[in-house]
Amino acid sequence: MNLQKKISLLGATGSIGDSTLSVIREHPDLFQVISLTCYSSVEKLCELVREFKPQKVCVHSMNEARHVREAFPELEVHSGPEGLIRVAEDPETETLVAGIVGSAGLFPTYAAVSSGKNVALANKEPLVMAGRLFLEEASKTGANILPTDSEHNAIFQVLDGRSQKNIKKLVLTASGGPFRDLPLEQFSQIRLEDSLRHPNWKMGNKITIDSATMMNKGLEVIEARWLFEMPVENIEVIVHRESIVHSMVEFSDGSILAQLGLPDMRIPISYCLGWPERLELDLPQLDLTQVGSLNFSKVESERYPCLDLAIEAARLDRSVPAVLNGANEAVVESYLIGHLRFVDIANLLETVMSGFYSLYQKPDCPEYLKNIHSLEDAVRADQWGRDEAQRLLLKRDAA
Ligand SMILES: NC(=O)c1ccc[n+]([C@@H]2O[C@H](COP(=O)([O-])OP(=O)(O)OC[C@H]3O[C@@H](n4cnc5c(N)ncnc54)[C@H](OP(=O)(O)O)[C@@H]3O)[C@@H](O)[C@H]2O)c1
């Protein structure tokens, strides 16, 4: 009898994909890879097919699918958003790792939840866009959403099935990113390559920029609000520059429990892959005597205006997080191709959100910008934020 856990991996060619496959590589006896997906990194995907021998893959376009089929005639090859959903809902898969970046993960991740799987959720944007729908669906289907983002995974490990009724607050730690010590007057000179150099973590480009602005931490507040069903007011963000304490839970008696570890995504990923068991991992030892001291400080709001934008969106809930998510993805995409200065990211997002808030007050505000009743509403709200950001970007270019 094959006792290997059957894993599918959305976003196999990215940073989460690399870390996941590294854990699986260490435990070939425990895991079987069923499906792998990518967007356009087809050569890398083909190398992974040779090594992990999945049954199915999904690539972005039909052309790329043809190319893969020619190389691997036995392989089931899907393409496009429909293909991702087919892979995600495949009954053969027990645990799906959601490692696509951004809103593109929304439908496939939801499909995995709808089919009752264990979903190791690294891709936070779907939960930001439509958290309530994910929770409702998981409670109907019995899917387990396993928090894989390091902060949420830390809380997941701390709670370890404990009752949540005695929790006073969740404390999410943030490294502060590459500009935590940069004098504010130098922010206008930040270069793209500097913002892609995270002091502690090696990640994909979008999340690295989100970490530098701390939009990432704001998205994590929204994610935590859903994963742990916690009011936003009971979620605190503090700066912890060493990224050793990944997050903490404060209980009603004043006790604080934390999870500590090296800043390496293989740790939270292995916890989710092995769950409910813990796996062995061949990693360097965390030597706290070498680390010496652990520092914690308050977040300086003027350094991280995007964090406040996201916390406000979390408080207002409904369609606001989806609008902010779409706007942020569009602005970060533009920043990554060198069209903007770092400081423009927050300025543009503030303009999009203030335009949105004035429309929100009006009687003719479309219903999808008021409430998210379906995934399609979440996509439309996200698209509104994206379009509005793009309109402002074009206006700037024309000026
Ligand atoms: N990296 C981390 O350490 C980390 C930590 C916590 C949470 N997360 C979250 O995990 C998610 C993935 O982050 P990452 O850093 O791994 O990103 P990444 O390195 O940029 O990888 C993204 C993956 O998604 C695929 N992809 C991109 N756009 C797609 C689309 N439209 N349709 C289908 N697939 C698409 C990419 O394929 P191609 O290679 O073909 O482009 C790649 O496999 C994000 O939501 C991030 O916030 C990441």
The ligand as a Gaussian input file, in Angstrom:
#p B3LYP/6-31G(d) Opt

LIG

0 1
 N        8.440000      33.602000      -1.001000
 C        8.193000      33.530000       0.288000
 O        9.094000      33.277000       1.102000
 C        6.791000      33.740000       0.800000
 C        6.550000      33.761000       2.161000
 C        5.240000      33.900000       2.627000
 C        4.199000      34.031000       1.720000
 N        4.452000      34.030000       0.399000
 C        3.337000      34.180000      -0.543000
 O        3.361000      33.080000      -1.441000
 C        2.950000      33.497000      -2.747000
 C        4.050000      33.147000      -3.732000
 O        5.181000      33.953000      -3.457000
 P        6.607000      33.662000      -4.122000
 O        7.539000      34.552000      -3.418000
 O        6.862000      32.193000      -4.165000
 O        6.360000      34.222000      -5.609000
 P        7.251000      33.956000      -6.894000
 O        8.617000      33.519000      -6.526000
 O        7.093000      35.161000      -7.748000
 O        6.537000      32.705000      -7.598000
 C        5.235000      32.801000      -8.097000
 C        4.787000      31.492000      -8.720000
 O        3.469000      31.686000      -9.264000
 C        3.486000      31.473000     -10.688000
 N        2.605000      32.468000     -11.292000
 C        2.800000      33.804000     -11.373000
 N        1.765000      34.402000     -11.983000
 C        0.881000      33.410000     -12.313000
 C       -0.366000      33.387000     -12.987000
 N       -0.947000      34.497000     -13.455000
 N       -0.976000      32.189000     -13.136000
 C       -0.400000      31.052000     -12.678000
 N        0.782000      31.013000     -12.019000
 C        1.418000      32.181000     -11.858000
 C        4.940000      31.657000     -11.100000
 O        5.201000      30.993000     -12.323000
 P        6.430000      31.459000     -13.290000
 O        7.678000      31.092000     -12.548000
 O        6.224000      30.663000     -14.513000
 O        6.265000      32.937000     -13.480000
 C        5.654000      31.038000      -9.896000
 O        5.623000      29.641000      -9.989000
 C        2.658000      34.999000      -2.635000
 O        1.282000      35.185000      -2.461000
 C        3.420000      35.438000      -1.395000
 O        2.798000      36.526000      -0.735000
 C        5.722000      33.891000      -0.088000

